[in-house]
Amino acid sequence: MANLRHLLPSLNNLVVFEAAGRLSSFSAAARELGMTQAAASYAIARLEEQLGLTLFLREYRRVRLSEAGQTFHADVSLGLSHIHRSAQNLRAAAIGHVTLLCSTAYAAYWMVPRMKAFREEMPDIDLRIQTSDRDLNIEGEGIPLAVRAGDPDDWPAEWANLDRQMLAEEEIYPVCGPAYLAQHTAPRDAEDLLTRSLIHLEEPFRVAPTWAEWFHSVGVESRRVPTGLQINEYVLVIQSVIEGQGIALGWHHLIEGLVARGVLVRVTEHSYRTGQNLYVTWLRDVPLSPVARQVRDWLVAQHSRA
């Protein structure tokens, strides 16, 4: 390691090389980095001289990476992204900042009702909740923690770099609002639900259990499931139920508080357990900061009390 400084190229030259390779332009890289084109060209030339390789093929009005340049660019981009992410994590830890990625529904129905308790227990942690309709790449986004659902026996290959801790089983049952019961009798059984106004969640990016699956789990022929109001955002599904517009499937870990307060009413005893679970996840090869570990452990403890 003593000669590392002499063996490794200048970090500045590597940053210029990454930008030029990504943009296929020395001048565009210079503009992005706030330097002159001559300075960017000189940095690339110095890098090529040190490595003894041609990294770019110079063509009329454009440049492109050589074969060796493509290989080196992939490694440099990965290395710089790791350095950037590590610096972000260190900076976040220093100021007690943690970002949690989750769905809008989880943020609205699980996190928000517990934020008062979180602030009382961890007043020095700046928790930032980032919501997304899709499961983002937390490595690329520089996010330490994410809440997501998955099958423990069929964990997605793209999540192979994640560690996880279970928060809750996925348990689903039908719910309506008091406004609906004020206008209609309560369903007698699962068969009776086939005659009611059902509200359907149409997830645009994630795979979500459907009414057909719920009816199948209770032994009712799923092809008889009626069509009805279809909404692609779960928060809007629940708002429609609260307004008395029909009956929808309720995810227990999200709506148990609404049921306990009487905002929603469970209409059958049967629950469909899908075999999937809710997890808090984090990158396996990136140590969590102390404050991120505190948030993770708080999530686990809160769910275990349910």
N, C-alpha and C positions, 0 to 999 in steps of 0.2 A: 504493500500500500504506500510505501515511502515515495515511489516514483510515479504515483497515480497522477499527480498534477502535470507531469511531463508527458504522460502517455495519452491522457484524455484531451480532446479538442476543447477550445474555449466554449464556455456555456453560451456566450453571446453569439458565436458563430453557429452553434447548434440551433439556437432559437431562430436565427435568420434562415438557416437551412430548412427547418420545419415549416416555416411560413411560406418560403419560396416553393417548396415541394408541394405543399397543399394548394397553393394558388397558381402553380405553374407560371410564375412570373416574378422576376426580381423586383420590378418596379412596384407591383401590387404588394409584395412583401414589405418593401421599404415604406410604402404609405401606411400599411397596417401598423408597423413598428415605429413610425415617426422618425425615419432616418432618410438619408438621400439614397438614390438608386446606386450611386457610385460606392457608397459605404456598404450597401447590401451585396453588390457584386464582389467587392474586395473581401468581405467576410466569407463568401462561398469559395472564392479562389484560394484563400488561406486554408480553408477546411480541406479542399481537394489536395492542396500541396502537402498538408500534414499527413493525410491518409494515403497519398500516392495513387489516388483513384479519380476518375472522371465521374462526378456525381450527376451532372446535368449535360444533356445534349443541347447545344445551342443551335437553334434553327432560326429562320427568318421571322422576326417579330415575336418569337416565342421560345420558351425553354421547356424541356421535359426531363424527367428523371431517367437516368440510365438504369440498366438492370441492377447494377451495384447500388445505385442511388435509391432505387425503390426498396431494396432490402434494408439499407441503412435508415431510410426515412421511417419505415414501419417501427424499427427499434427505437429511434430517437423520439418519435411521437409518443410511443408507449412510455418511455422513460420520463419525458417531460410531463406527461399527464399524471404519472405517479407522484412526481415532485410537486406539481401544482395541487393535487388532491391532499397530499400530506401537509403542505403548507396551510391549506384551507382548514384542515382538521385541527392543526396546532393553534391557528389563530382563533378558531371557534372555541376550542377548549380554554384558551387563555381568557376569553371574555365570557365563558359560561354559556355559550350559544350552541343549541342543538336543533337540527331540522329533522322533522318526522314526516315521511311521505305516507299518505293514506288516501282512501277514497273520500269523496265529498260526504257520502252517507256516514262513514265511520267518524269523520270529523264532526258532523252535525249532531249525530245521535249518541255517540259514545264519548268523544273527547270533550266537546263543549260543556256538557253537563258536569264534567269532572274537573274543569279547569280551575275552579275556585279551590278545590282540595289540592290540586297540583301546586298552585301558587303558595298555598299555606305550608305544604310539606317541603317544597323546593324553591324558596323565594329568590335564590341567587342564580337560578337557571333560566336563561332566555330561550323558551321553547317556541320554535316557529313551525307551524303546521302547513305543509304544502300538499295540496290536493291534486289528484289527476284521475282522469277516466281510464287511464291505461297503466299498466305496471311498468314504470320507467326503469331504465338501467341506472341503479343508484351509484354504480362505479363511475359511469360517465357524467352523471349529474353532481357528483361530489356530495351525496346525501348519506349520512351515517346509518339511519334507521328507516325501515319501511314496514308497514303493516299490509299483509297480503294473504289471500287464501290459496291453499294448494292441497293436493292429494299426497299424503306422506308416502304412499306406495308408488306414486307416479309423479315424482317431483320433476318439473320441467328442466330440460337440459340447459336452458339458458340461465337457470338459477343455480347451476352447479357450484358457483363461486360464493354462494351465500350460506351462512350459518343461520339457524332458526331456533325459536323457542315457541312452543304452542301457547296460544292465548285462549282459544275456545273451539269447541266443536261447531260445525255448521249444522244448525237445527232450525227447521223452517215449519211454520204453521200459519193458517189463514187468520187474518184480522180484519175488523171493520171498525168504524167509528160510532160513537153514541148517536150521531146525526143519522146514520143509516138505520140503526135500530129504532129510532123514533118514527121512521116511516115504513119499516118492514119488520116482519117477525124474524127472530133469530133462526138461522139454518138448523134443521132437525139433525142432519147428519151429512156425511160427505156427498151422498147422492143428491141431497137437496141443493148443494152448492152448484150443481150443474144447471140449475134453473135461475141462478142469480147473476147479477152484473159483476163480472170478474175484471179486475184491472191487471194487466200483464206488463211485466218488466222486460224490455227489449234492450239488453246490454249491447252497446255498439262494439266494445273491444274485449271484454272479459266474457267467459262462458258462465252463465248463471242458470240455476235450476228453474224449471218452468212449471206452470200449473199441470201440464200433462204428466210430468214426473211426480209431482205431489199426489195426484189422483192415482197413478200407478202404484205408489208406495202404500196407499190405503186400500188397494184392491178394486178400484173403480176403473172401468174401461176408459183409457185416456183419449181415444179418438172421439169421444163424445164431448170433450171440453169445449165450451162455447167461446167464440171470439168476443172481444170487448175492447175497452179502452187500452191502448198500447202506448207506453211511455218509456223513453230510453234513459231516464235518470231516476234513481231510487228515491231521492229526496222528494221529487214531484209525485212519485207513486204514493208515498206516505201522506203527502199533503192532500192528494185527491181522496184518500181513504178518510182522513180527518174531516174533510168537507162533506162526507156522506155519499160520495159518488160510486161506491162499490166496495168490493172485498178484494184484498190483495194478499200475497204471501209476505209473511213477516219473518225476517231473520232475527232469531232470538237475541243474539248478542247486541244487536242494534236497537231493538224496540222494546226490550224488557222493561226499561224505565217508563216508556210511554204506556205500556200495559199496566204497570204498577200504579201509575197516577190516574188511570181511567181515561186517558186520551185515546187509547186504542183498546179494543175488546177482542180477546181471543174467541174464535167461534167454533173450534173443535178441540177435542183432547189429543188428537193424533198429531205427532210431530214427525217430520221427515228428516232423518239424519243421513246426510249425503255421503258420508265417509271422508269429506274434506274437512280441513281445519283452518282456523285463522292463526297466523303466525306473526311475530315480530322478527324481522330478518335484518342481517347486517353482513358486510363483506368478511369472508373467512380470513383473508390474508392481510387485512388492515385492522390493527388493534383499535378498539373503540376507545375514545377519550373517556376519562373518568366521569364527566357529566353525561355523556351518551350512555354509558353503562347504568348510571343512576336512572335515566329516563326509561331504558329498557326494563330494568328490574321493577320500576314503578308500574309499568304497563302490565307486567306479568302478575304482580301482587294484586293490582286492582281487579283484573279478570278473575283471579282465583277466589275473590270474595263474592263473586256473583252466584 
